[in-house]
Amino acid sequence: MTTPANKARLILSLRSAGITNITVLSAIERIPREYFVPETFRDQSYENIALPIGYGQTLSQPLVVASMIEALEVNNRVKLLELGTGSGYHASILALLCRRVYTIERHRPLLAEAESRFKKLDLNNITTKAGDGMKGWPEQSPFERISVTAASDSPPSVLLEQLAIGGIMIIPIGGPDRTQVLTKIRRTEQGFDTEDLMKVRFVPLVSGLAEN
C-alpha cells in the first residue's frame, strides 16, 4: 500500500544517498511512482529498487533515476530527448523540469500505456514516438539534453551528432558481460568531455522497432 510516509521515506533515502538538488527531489515527490508499476508490484512502488514492467524492460531504481536527472542539469528552457520511454516514469519527472521532452520507445504497447499516464497526469509537454531510438529524432535536433535509459558499448555517433554544443548526454556505457557505468558526456566546441558517474545495470540499447 502506498502512503505519504512511503514517499517521504524514499525522498529521505535519496537525500541520504547524495541527491542534493531540491528541484529534482521535488519533481520526484510530485510524480506518483505507483502509477507506473504493475499491480503485482504496487506495494513496492516506493522501495529503492528496480521493478519489471513487461517486455523484458524495467522501471529503474529511484536512486538511478534521480542521479541521471540531477546529472542532466535540466531547467525549464531545455529541450530533451529520451531514448526508452518504458513505463513513462522518467519522462514524467523530466516533463516537470524541462520545456519539452521528446521520448522514443520501441515497444508499442509500453508506449501506449505511458501515453495514457502522461494524459492522466496532464503532462502536455511530452511528445512521443514509437521507433528506433538508435536513430534519435533528427527532425527535432539539436537537443540540449539527451537521456538514454539503455546500455550501449559506446555512445552512438548519431546521438552525439544530435546533441547541441554545450549539451549533456547521460548514457550507461557497457555490455551485458561487463560492468556498465553511467556516463556524462558534455559536447564542447572542441569535441566531447566525459565523466563516469556510477556503476549501473540497464537493459541493452537495441536497434529497430519491436515486433509487438
VENNORVEN-V467986 format. One record per backbone hydrogen bond with DSSP energy under -1.0 kcal/mol. CO is the residue of the C=O (numbers start at 0). NH is the residue of the N-H. Records with the same first field share a line. If there is no record, write none. Layout:
BEGIN
CO=NH, NH
END
This chain:
BEGIN
2=6
3=7
4=8
5=9
6=10
7=11
8=12
9=13
10=14
11=15
12=16
13=18
14=17
20=24
21=25
22=26
23=27
24=28
25=29
26=30
31=34
32=35
37=40
38=41
40=43
41=44
43=46
46=48
50=58
53=56
56=52
58=50
60=64
61=65
62=66
63=67
64=68
65=69
66=70
67=71
69=72
74=77
77=98, 99
78=143, 144
79=101
80=146
81=103
82=148
84=87
87=91
88=92
89=93
90=94
93=96, 97
99=79
100=126
101=81
102=128
103=83, 84
104=130
105=209
106=110
107=111
108=112
109=113
110=114
111=115
112=116
113=117
114=118
115=119
116=120
117=122
118=121
121=123
124=100
126=102
128=104
131=134
132=135
136=139
142=163
143=167
144=80
145=169
146=82
150=204
151=173
155=159
156=160
159=162
161=142
163=166
166=186
167=145
168=184
169=147
170=182
171=151
172=180
174=177
179=199
180=172
181=196
182=170
183=194
184=168
185=192
186=165
190=187
192=185
194=183
197=181
202=150
209=211
END
